[in-house]
């Protein structure tokens, strides 16, 4: 029953009894870790506010072999991302990114490390970016790639033809774009402009520090939000509460 140490981000929290909490972390070395913070709901808890949602720090936990729930021994806060929590929209989107990571299964330590750093970098960018929805779309696309669900955006997923014309169709069930000859294969496929397709291709691989260089039109925002929301719902088979909340704002 070893003690483990790793960097971690709090992605979910809920009460356990009267005075405890179960905290869900995303960690560099172990992926998702759920652990009990004993006494953390007490007024004079030794954890203070260090275990709030979205917080990033050094986690020490006692691992119970063959168990899904462990014990938090210490969490040394590195960054609480205060600018996110001081702004309603940033907080809402931060919670959405955390819930998306929590709702999606990944396998392998390499994926865990990549997802952790992607989430950390997204939160750092979220503290200052002006185009918050575009950051969310970029995170969705890059996270889906790490999770093994990257949509095909360069060729038709049905016939592999290179696209021609101003409009193509996006099919969640087929995993990407359909050309005009194949869009009849999926009655739920959504038409999307070539400009939005090109923007998605760029967002799949760009560095978040260059987000300020991108300019997305209202049409781009509407199309990307719609197709990626449907794509994520199809592949995760879950309805994300934070996403529903954002959609109803």
N, C-alpha and C positions, 0 to 999 in steps of 0.2 A: 504494500500500500504506500507508494512513493509520494513525496511532495514534488509538485511540478511548478516550474516557473516559465512564464511566457508573456509576451505583449498581447494585449487584448482590448477589444472595443465592446462596450455594452450594447447589445442589440435588442434585448427584451428583459422585462422585469415584472414579477407579479408576487403578491403576498403569499406567505405560507404561515398559517395560523395567525396568532395575535402579534408576534414580535419579529418574525423572520421574513426573509424574501428569497425567492428563487431567481437567480440572475442568469441570463443566457448571454454568453460572450461569443464573439468571433475572435479566434486566436491565430497567431502566426504558425504555431507548430502543431496544434491539435484540431484546427477547424472550430466547429461549434462545441462549446463546453457549457453545460448547465451545472450550477453549483448553488448550495445554500449559503446565504449570508446570515449567520446566526445572530439574532438580536439587532439586526439592522434597522428595524422599525421603531426601536426605542429612541426616545428623545436624545439621550446621551450615548448613542451608539458609537463605537470606536471607528466605524466606517464613515461617519458624517455624511456628506453628500457625494462621496467619491464614486458611488455605484449608480448614479443617475444615468438614464438612457443617453446614449451617444458618447459617453465618456471613454477616454482612451488612457490606458495606463499599464503598469506592470502587475500582472496577476500571479499570486502564489496560491495554489490550491492543492488540497489533499485528495488524491485520486483513489477512488474505491474500484478495484478491478471488477470487471464484468457488471458494472453498474452505470446507469445513465445519469445519476445525480451525485455530485461530489461536494466537497466542503471548501468554502473560501477561507483561507487563512489571512490573506492580506491583498489589498489592491492599492498600489501607489499611483496616484493620479498624475498623468503627464500633461494632458490637455482636455479641458472640459468643453472646448469649442464654444466659448461664451457668446461670440457674435451670432452664432446660429440660434442659441436659446433666447437671445434678446429680441429676436425678430420672428413674428408668427409664421410667415411664409417659409422662412429658412428652417424653422423647427418642424413644420409640417412635412417638408420634403426630406429633411434628415430622417424623420421617423419612417417615411416611405422607403428610403434606401435601406435602412436597417431591417424593415419588415421583409423586403424583397430578398435580401440575403438570407434571412431566417427561414423563409418559405421554400427556398430552393436547395436541393441536395447536390453536393459535390463529393467527389472521391479523389483522394490522393493528396499528399502533403504539398506538392508543387502548386496544385490548384488552391489549397488553403492559403499559402503564402501570397499568391498573386491576388486573390480576392481580398485578403486582409489589407494589402497595400493599396489596392484600388479603392476600397472603402475609406481608408485613412486619407488618401489623397483627395477623394471626392468631398469629404467633410472639410478639409483644409480649404478647398476651392469654394465650397458653399459659404464659408465665412465672409467672402468678399465679392463673389460674382454678381453681376447685374441680371444676367439671363438665367434665372434659377431653373425654369422648365427645360432649357436646352442642356444644362448640366445633367439633369435627370435623364434625358434621352441618351446622352453620351454614356452615362453610367449603365443604363439598361443594356445598351448595345454591347459594351465591353464586358459587362458581367455575364450576359448571355453567351458570349464567346467563350469565356472561361468555364462556364457551366456545361458547354457542349451543345448549346442551342443556337449558335450564330446563324442568323438568316442569310440565305443566299441572295446577294444583291447585284451580282455582276452578270449572271446569265439566267435564262428561264430554267426553273427547277424541273420542269417537265421534259423539255426537248433540248436544253442546253444551248439554245440559240442566243446570240448577242442581241440586245434590244435595239429596236428602231422605233421612231415615232416619239410623240410627246408624253404619252401616258402608258403605264403598265398597270398590272394588278398585283396586290400583295395578298398571299394566301397563308394564314397561320398554319393550317393543316398540312400544306405541302412544304412549309419551311422556307418561304421566300417569295420571289417574284415570278409571275407568270406573264408570258408574252400574249399578244392579242390573239394568236392562234390557239393558245392553250388555256386562256382564262375561263373557257366554258367548262373546264374540268372541276371547277370549284365555284358553286353558286354564291358562296360567302366571301369570295375574294373581293377586296376593296380597291377601286382605282386610285392610283397615286401618281403624282407628277414626277417627271424625270428629275426635276430640281430637288425634290425631297429625297429621291433615291440617291442622288449624288451626295447630298448632305449626310445621309445615313452612312454611306460608305466612308466618308471622311471621319465621322464621329466614332466609327468602329475602332479606329487605330490612333487617333490624335492624342497628344499630351494635354492634360487639363489646363496647364499653364497658358495654353494658346486659345482658350475658350473665348477670350475677349475679342479675338480676331474674326470670329464667326458672326455672320449676320443672318438670322433666320426670319423669313417673312411670316405673316399671320397664317398663310396657307401652309407653309412648312410646319409650323407649330401644330396646327390642327391635324394634318395628315400623320405626322410622326406620333403624336399622342394617341390617335385612334388605332393605327396599325400595331404599334408596339404594345399598347394595353391589351388588345385582343391576342396578340402573339404570346405575351406573358401568361395571360389567363389560360390559354390553350395548353401550354407546355407545363405550367405548374399545377394546373387543375385546382387552383385555389383563387378565391376572391380576397384581395388584400384590402383590409379595412381602411388603411391610410390612403390607398389609391382612390377608394370610393369617396372618402372625405374630400380629397383634392378635387375630384371630378364634380363635386356638389358645391364647391366654393363659388 
